[in-house]
C-alpha cells in the first residue's frame, strides 16, 4: 500500500460582485427614501445579506435570521426602523419570546444573550447604513456596543 503526502489544493474564492443592497447608504441613490420608509423586515433582510457579503458562514446567517424572526414577530415586520423606541426594544428583550421556551421554561442565559445581541448588532448596522440616526437600545445594551 502506497501513501502520498500530496496536499490537496483548495480553490480560491471568486471575488463577489458588490450587491447594492449591502452598499453603504451614502453610495445608494435613494438613501433618504430608504431611511424614511425602511421597515424592520427590509432591514433584517439587508442585514443578513450584509453578513453574506462579509463572508459569514451559512450557519451564522441562518441563526441570525432566526433570531431576527423573533424580533419581527414581536415588533412587527412593517414597523419602520426609524420609529422603533427604546421602550419597545426593552419590552422585546424582556418578553417571553426572548426569555422562555415554547413550553414556558426559562431559556439559558447564552440563548437570551444571543437573541438580544443579534438585534443590537442589526440595529447598529442600520445606523451605520443610514436607516436611523441612533439605535434605540436600552442603556445596558449600549454599553456592550
N, C-alpha and C positions, 0 to 999 in steps of 0.2 A: 504494500500500500504506500503510495507516494503522497506526501503533503506538500503544499506550496505556501509560501509566505507572501503571496501577492496581496497587495492592498486593493480593496475594491474602491473604485472611484465614484464619488457622489457628484452627479452633475450640478453645476452651479444653477441657482435660481435665475430665471429670466427677470429682468427689470420689469416691474409692474408699471403699467400706464397710470398716470395720475387720474384719479377719479375726482371730478368736480364736486361730488357730494361730500368729499372729505377735505377739500382745499380750505385754507383759512378764509374766513368771511371776507376779509379785505380784498381777496382775489376774485370773489364772485360778483357778478353784475347786479344781482338782486339782494344784496346783503340787508338792506333796510326792510324789504318785503318779508324776508325770512325771519329776521329778528322780531318784527312786529306781529307776524302771524304764525310763527313756528309752534307746532303742537308738541306735547310730550311724546306722542307716538313717533312723529317725524324725527325729533331729536334723538330718541332711542335708536331708531334705525340707522341714522347717520353716525351715531357714536359707535355702534357695532361695526359699521363699515370702516370707520377710522381705526378700529382695532385690527381689522383685517389688513388694512394698508400699512399699519405699523408692524405687521408680521407676527401678530399674536396667534397662538395656536387655535385650532378649531374648537378645542375643548374650552378654552378661555372665552372665545366668542359665544359659544353655546351657553356656558354657565352664566356669563354676564347678561346674556339675552333673557335667560330665565328669571334672573333677579330683577331685571327691569320690567318684566311682565307683571311681577307683583306690584311694582310701583304704578304701572299703568292701570292695573285693576283697582287699586286704592285711590289714586289721584285723578284718574280719568285720562284716557288717551287723547282726547280732544282738548284737554286743558292747555292753554297757551303757556309755554315755558316761562315767558316773561311775567306771567300773572301768578306764578307759584309764590306762596308766602312761607316764611319760617315756621309759622304755626301749622300749616298743612304738612310740611315735611316732618316736623317734630311729631305730629299726630301719627303719620305713617310709620316713623321709626319706633313708636311705642305701640303700634297696633298689633292685634293678634296675628295678622298675616305675617308679620316680621318675627314676632316673639314666640309663636306657638305652632305646633304641627297641625295637620288637618284633624287629628284625633284629640286635640286640645292639650297635649303635653307640651311642656316648655322646650323650645329648641335649645341646642347647645350654643354657648356664647360665641364660638368661632363662626357658626352659621348666621347668627344675628348680626355679628360684626361685618360679615361679608356682604349681606344684603344692604346694610347701611353704607358700606364703603363703595359699592358699585354705584349706588345712586349719587353719592357725594362726588365720585370721580366723573360721572356723566354730567352732573351739573357744573362742575368746574371746567370740563371740556366745553360745555355750552357757553360759558363765559368767555373762554379763550377764542371761541369761534364767533362771538358777537351775537349770540342768541339772547343774552341778557347782560345787564351791567354787573350784577353781583349775584352769586349763588345764594339762594335762600336756605342757608344751613344753620341749625342750632349752634350756639356758641361752642359747646363741647365738640362738635363735629368740625368747626372751622379750625380748631387747634390742631387737628390731625392733618390738615391740608399742607 
